[in-house]
Amino acid sequence: MNDKTFLMIPGPTPVPERVLLEIAKHPIGHRSSEFSSILEEVYANLKYVFQTKNDVFMYTSSGTGAMCAALENLINEGDKVLSLVIGNFGNRWAKIAESRGAVVEKIEVQPGEVIDPAVLKKRLDEDINKEIKIVTLTHSETSTGAANDIKALCALIKEHGALSVVDGVTSVCAMPCKPDEWGIDVLISGSQKGFMIPPGLAFLTASEKAWKVYEQCKHPSFYFDWAAHKKSVQANSTPFTPAVNLIAGLNVALKMIKEEGIENVNARHKKHAMALRKALKAINMKLLVENDENASYAITSIVPPEGISVPEIRKALKNDFDIVVANGQNQLKDKIFRMGTLGFVCDRDLIASVGALEAVLYKLGHKFNLGDGVKTIIEELSK
Amino acid sequence: MNDKTFLMIPGPTPVPERVLLEIAKHPIGHRSSEFSSILEEVYANLKYVFQTKNDVFMYTSSGTGAMCAALENLINEGDKVLSLVIGNFGNRWAKIAESRGAVVEKIEVQPGEVIDPAVLKKRLDEDINKEIKIVTLTHSETSTGAANDIKALCALIKEHGALSVVDGVTSVCAMPCKPDEWGIDVLISGSQKGFMIPPGLAFLTASEKAWKVYEQCKHPSFYFDWAAHKKSVQANSTPFTPAVNLIAGLNVALKMIKEEGIENVNARHKKHAMALRKALKAINMKLLVENDENASYAITSIVPPEGISVPEIRKALKNDFDIVVANGQNQLKDKIFRMGTLGFVCDRDLIASVGALEAVLYKLGHKFNLGDGVKTIIEELSK
C-alpha cells in the first residue's frame, strides 16, 4: 500500500508524527533568539541522553561525519591507532585514521563475533613503550548486530593510557552507554537511529583527556573543529548554518526521550531485542550473533534457512506487509537480513513484524510451527 | 503574529509549501530503489541548475562543509593559495586553506568593494614561477552584498594556470554562474539559499583540471572525498546515510526551478535586487555597495540613516510586520542591515517589504517622501 511503509532497518528509523510536523515548519533564522532558545534546550538534553557532564557537539552531517570529527581532531601523521574491527563500521574507523596518515593496526574478528577483552589486554600489555595513541571501537556494530562490552574494553584502554574512541551510532539511546562513568574518551552518534529523527545530524562528546590530545593536533578539521563547536555550545549557537528544521525536530524528540527516561528507553530496546531473538529461535531461524550477551539491542541479524534467499524474504515482507528490513552489507550481502528495533518502536510493531515474518516464511516453505513466533513474542513482551 | 514570520535574510530563505510537505513525510530507506530514483532525478537536475556537464556532488552539511570539500581535496601542506577576500566568506576560504597547512596570501578590499580584475592580473603576472596553485574567490559575498565579476576573474586565473575555487553559496540560482563556459574549476553552493529548501545540504562541482590536482592530494577528506562521491553519483546513491528528507524536498524544489527555467530564475533575482536598490535610494537610504554593477542579486546591504540604529530598524520590522532582516556580521554589526531577495521570493514580497520598511523608517523619524519607495518598486516591477 502507498504510504504504509514501515522501516525495520537500522536507520533511518520511524519518526514520531509530532517530530515530522515540527520539521515541516518554515525554517527560522539560525541567528535568532528563538533558535538560540531551541539550541539551549537541545544542548542540555543531549547531555542528559549522553549521560555526560561534558558538552555534546552537534554536526550537520551523516554519522560518518561525526567519526571524522573524532579522528580528524586527534590524529597527526604517523600516529599509531589500534582499530578493533567487528564489522564494516569498525573498519570505517580504520579507514578514516589511515586517511589522516595514521599507522593503523587492526584486531579483527569474524562477523557476528565481538572483541574478547583478554585479547585486547594482551595487545595493550605488549605495548610497553605506549606507542598506541588511540584505540577505536564500535559499541553496537550496525552491519552485524553484535555489541562489544564497551565498559570492559574502555577500562583496559584507560589503564593503558591510550584514548578510547567509540562509535555509538546505533547504541546511544538503545543500550546503556555511560561515557563519564565508563571512561570513554570520545563517543559519537547519529540522529536517524535512537534519536527518532531523520538523518542529517550527528553528535560527539569528548573527555578532558581527549581535549589534551586535540590541543596537540596540528591540522584539526575546520568543519568539525572541536574548539569552534565548544565556543558555540556555550553561546547556544552553532559555528555554521546548521540543519535548522532537523534541530527543531530533534528538540521535540529529545523531550520525548527525557519524558520516557533514558533508562526506560534503554530497557525498552533490550526487551524488544531479546524478545525478538527468542521469537526468531522459536520459528527455527538462525541468528548471526549466537550469544544474547553479545547482541545489540538495536539490530538483529538473521541467517535465512537453507533453500530460501534473503532477497525472497525481503521482497515478500515489502510487497505483502509493507515492512522494510535490511540486507547484509558487503561480504554479508544476501547472507543475512537485518531487523532494526531502534528508536520509535513499540510492542505492537514487534508483534506485527514477527507475525509478518512468520507469514512470509510460511509462504516460502520454511519448516516451523506457524504461530510459535508470535506466541513467544507475546509471552516475552508480557513479562 | 505567531507563525507569520517572513525571512528576508540571506539564508535560511522561504521554503515552498510543497517542499515542506515533502520533507515532513516519513523517511524512506537510503538504500531503497525509491530513494535511488529520487537521487537520479536530483543529480540530473543539479547539473541543469549548475549548468555543467560534470557531476554535482551533494553533501549532508552546511555550505561551509562544501568549502572544506573543495580545499581539503586539493591542498597539500605548503601549497600556495591566493585568497581574494571581499568579506567574511572570502576570508573563510583563507582560514580553511590555512587549516590544511597552505601558505595563504590575500588580496583584500574594503567591505562593499569587489576585486578589480586588473589587480588580480598584476599579481598573477608577477607569479612567473607559477607558485600559486589555487585562487579562492567569492561570487556573491553574503556578508556585504557585493558580487565579483567571476567570469573575468576566472578567465585570468585560467590563463595563469592556477585552479579557481569559487563560493557560489548565495549566487547559484540567483545570478548567472556558468562553470563550464567561464572556466570555473570548483564551484560550491548550499541548500538554504537559491535552492528553496531548509539548510543541511551543500553542493560541489569540479572541472577535469581540478580532478588532476585532487589526484595529487595526499590526504583527501574522508567525509567529503570526491572519488567516493563520484562513484556514488554514478550509481544513483550516496557514500553515507544522507539527509533523506531534505533530499526528497530538494527533488521537488529542483523541479520547480526547472519548470521556471534557470535563466528566468536568474532574471527574477536580478529584477528584484535592482528594483529594491532603486526603491531604497528613492527613500534616501544609503547602500553599502554603491554601484549596481557590483551588487549581488541575492542580498542588499543598507546603511541606516544617521540617528537611527540597525537594532531599532530590525526590531520594528520584526515586531510590527513579522519581517526578519539580517544584521551585519563582525565589524559590520550594527553598521548595516541586510535584506535577502533570494530563492522563493515573489513581487508581492518586494512590495510588502519596501512598504514595511517605509512604515518603520517613518515611525523612527527618517526624512523621506512617504510612498516613494513603494511607488518606485511598483514602477520597476512593472517594467
Interface residues (C-beta under 8 A of the other chain):
Chain A: T5 L7 I9 G11 P12 T13 P14 V15 L20 L21 I23 A24 K25 H26 P27 I28 G29 H30 R31 S32 T60 S61 S62 G63 T64 G65 C68 E72 E77 K95 I96 S99 R100 G101 G190 Q192 P198 P199 G200 K218 H219 P220 S221 F222 Y223 D225 P239 F240 T241 P242 A243 V244 N245 L246 V324 A326 N327
Chain B: T5 L7 I9 G11 P12 T13 P14 V15 L20 L21 I23 A24 K25 H26 P27 I28 G29 H30 R31 S32 T60 S61 S62 G63 T64 G65 C68 E72 E77 K95 I96 S99 R100 G101 G190 Q192 P198 P199 G200 K218 H219 P220 S221 F222 Y223 D225 P239 F240 T241 P242 A243 V244 N245 L246 V324 A326 N327
